[in-house]
């Protein structure tokens, strides 16, 4: 069984963070699951909503709630999550995203094969709860061997195995050791598109 961390950065997400948390609680057995919620100093009732959600469940041990000392943006919140987690894999979930019940367990067979990256199917929804788009899902067996001298950006943008929207961080299981080996963290201070910049940054193995 591979241990997985769900990282949820949140800022002014009081109206939907509880739905995201509930979708994580519905994953079932928590013995292999860690949840890290990092609050980026919101100006709404996010903190109260999160604390009430945890209180209702008697503060589950596998859920950790951290607050940044000052607002630093989503990249700072994601980096804090990466600094805190020590599991085999980490999966980011934005506060306005939800997991289908039991979906994480369905990926354990893939994670057990130690793939570097596992992409989950992602579906976006319109205001009428109609699915409007589903994007690629799949695996990257070994990033270092498959890069073949090209940079991360070109790999994720052009590699036929990924075909992934380069600007999305959610829905990707990253092997934590992979991120640590390349010292990959989000660039703080970016106002938007920090997802794509994170996925696109990095050096090829030949330049290390």
C-alpha positions in Angstrom: 0.0 0.0 0.0 1.4 3.4 -1.0 0.9 6.3 1.3 -0.6 9.3 -0.3 -0.9 12.9 0.8 -3.8 15.1 -0.4 -2.6 18.7 -0.4 -5.3 21.4 -0.3 -4.2 25.1 -0.5 -7.1 27.4 0.3 -7.7 31.2 0.1 -11.2 32.7 0.4 -12.7 29.2 -0.2 -15.3 29.3 2.6 -18.2 28.6 0.2 -16.8 25.4 -1.1 -13.9 24.0 1.0 -16.2 21.8 3.0 -17.3 20.0 -0.2 -13.7 19.4 -1.0 -13.0 18.1 2.5 -16.1 15.9 2.5 -14.9 14.3 -0.8 -11.6 13.4 0.8 -13.4 11.9 3.9 -15.4 9.7 1.5 -12.2 8.0 0.4 -12.7 5.4 3.1 -9.8 3.8 5.0 -7.5 6.6 6.1 -4.6 4.4 7.3 -2.6 5.2 4.1 -3.9 8.7 3.6 -2.6 12.0 4.9 -4.5 15.3 4.3 -2.7 18.7 4.6 -4.8 21.8 4.3 -2.8 25.1 4.2 -4.7 28.3 4.7 -3.3 31.4 3.0 -4.7 34.0 5.3 -8.2 34.4 3.8 -10.5 37.4 4.4 -13.7 35.3 4.5 -14.8 32.5 6.8 -12.6 29.8 5.4 -10.8 29.2 8.7 -14.1 28.8 10.6 -15.5 26.4 8.0 -12.4 24.2 8.1 -12.2 24.1 11.9 -15.9 23.3 12.1 -15.5 20.5 9.6 -12.6 19.0 11.6 -14.5 19.5 14.9 -17.5 17.6 13.5 -15.2 14.6 12.9 -13.4 15.0 16.2 -10.2 16.3 14.6 -9.1 13.2 12.6 -5.5 12.4 13.1 -4.8 12.0 9.4 -5.9 15.6 8.7 -3.5 18.5 9.3 -4.5 22.1 9.1 -1.8 24.8 8.9 -2.0 28.5 8.6 0.6 30.7 6.9 1.7 33.7 9.0 0.9 36.1 6.1 -0.7 35.9 2.7 1.8 34.5 0.3 -0.3 33.3 -2.6 -1.2 29.8 -3.8 2.4 28.9 -4.7 3.5 29.6 -1.1 0.7 27.4 0.2 1.6 24.6 -2.1 5.2 24.8 -1.2 4.3 24.6 2.5 2.3 21.5 1.7 5.3 19.9 -0.1 7.5 20.8 2.9 5.1 19.1 5.3 4.3 15.8 3.5 6.5 12.8 3.7 4.4 10.2 2.0 5.2 8.2 -1.2 3.0 10.3 -3.4 1.3 13.7 -3.2 -1.8 14.8 -5.0 -3.0 18.4 -5.0 -6.7 19.2 -4.8 -7.8 22.8 -5.1 -10.4 24.0 -2.6 -13.1 24.1 -5.4 -12.4 20.6 -6.6 -13.9 17.3 -5.5 -12.9 13.6 -5.5 -15.3 10.9 -6.5 -16.0 8.5 -3.6 -13.3 5.8 -3.3 -11.4 7.1 -6.3 -8.0 7.2 -4.6 -8.1 3.5 -3.7 -8.6 2.6 -7.3 -5.2 4.1 -8.1 -3.3 2.0 -5.5 -2.5 -0.7 -8.1 -0.8 1.8 -10.3 1.0 3.5 -7.4 2.3 0.2 -6.3 4.3 0.0 -9.5 6.3 3.1 -8.5 5.4 5.2 -11.5 6.9 8.7 -11.2 3.7 10.4 -12.3 0.1 9.2 -12.4 -2.6 11.3 -14.1 -6.2 11.0 -13.0 -9.1 11.7 -15.3 -10.3 15.3 -14.7 -13.8 16.5 -15.5 -15.0 20.1 -15.5 -18.6 20.9 -14.9 -20.9 23.7 -15.9 -23.5 25.4 -13.7 -26.1 22.7 -14.5 -23.9 19.8 -13.2 -23.2 18.7 -16.8 -19.8 17.3 -17.6 -18.3 19.5 -20.3 -14.7 18.2 -20.6 -12.6 15.3 -19.6 -8.8 15.3 -20.0 -6.1 12.7 -20.4 -5.3 10.1 -17.7 -2.3 7.8 -17.7 1.2 7.3 -16.3 4.8 8.3 -16.7 6.9 5.3 -15.9 10.2 7.0 -15.2 10.6 10.7 -15.8 14.4 10.7 -15.7 14.8 8.0 -18.3 12.0 9.2 -20.6 13.2 12.9 -20.7 16.0 11.8 -23.0 17.8 15.1 -22.8 14.8 17.5 -23.1 13.6 19.9 -20.5 10.5 19.2 -18.3 8.6 21.9 -20.2 9.0 20.3 -23.6 8.3 16.9 -22.1 5.0 17.8 -20.6 4.0 20.0 -23.6 4.9 17.7 -26.4 5.4 14.1 -25.1 2.7 11.9 -26.5 2.4 9.9 -23.3 1.3 12.9 -21.4 -0.9 15.0 -23.6 -1.8 16.9 -20.5 -3.0 20.4 -19.9 0.3 21.9 -18.8 -1.4 24.5 -16.6 -3.2 22.0 -14.2 -1.6 20.8 -10.9 -4.7 19.0 -9.6 -5.3 15.4 -10.4 -1.7 14.4 -10.7 0.0 11.9 -8.3 3.6 13.0 -8.0 6.1 10.6 -6.5 7.5 12.8 -3.7 11.0 11.5 -4.2 10.9 12.8 -7.8 10.0 16.3 -6.7 12.7 16.3 -4.1 15.3 14.9 -6.4 14.7 17.8 -8.9 14.1 20.3 -6.0 10.9 21.2 -7.7 8.8 23.8 -5.9 6.3 26.4 -7.0 7.6 29.9 -7.9 6.2 32.2 -5.3 4.8 35.6 -6.2 3.2 34.5 -9.4 -0.4 35.8 -9.7 -1.7 33.1 -12.1 -0.5 30.2 -14.2 1.8 29.0 -11.5 0.6 25.4 -12.3 2.0 25.6 -15.8 5.2 27.2 -14.7 5.7 24.5 -12.1 5.1 21.7 -14.6 7.2 23.3 -17.2 10.3 24.1 -15.1 13.3 21.9 -14.6 16.5 20.8 -16.2 17.2 17.8 -18.3 19.2 15.0 -16.6 22.1 15.7 -19.0 22.5 19.2 -17.6 22.6 18.2 -14.0 
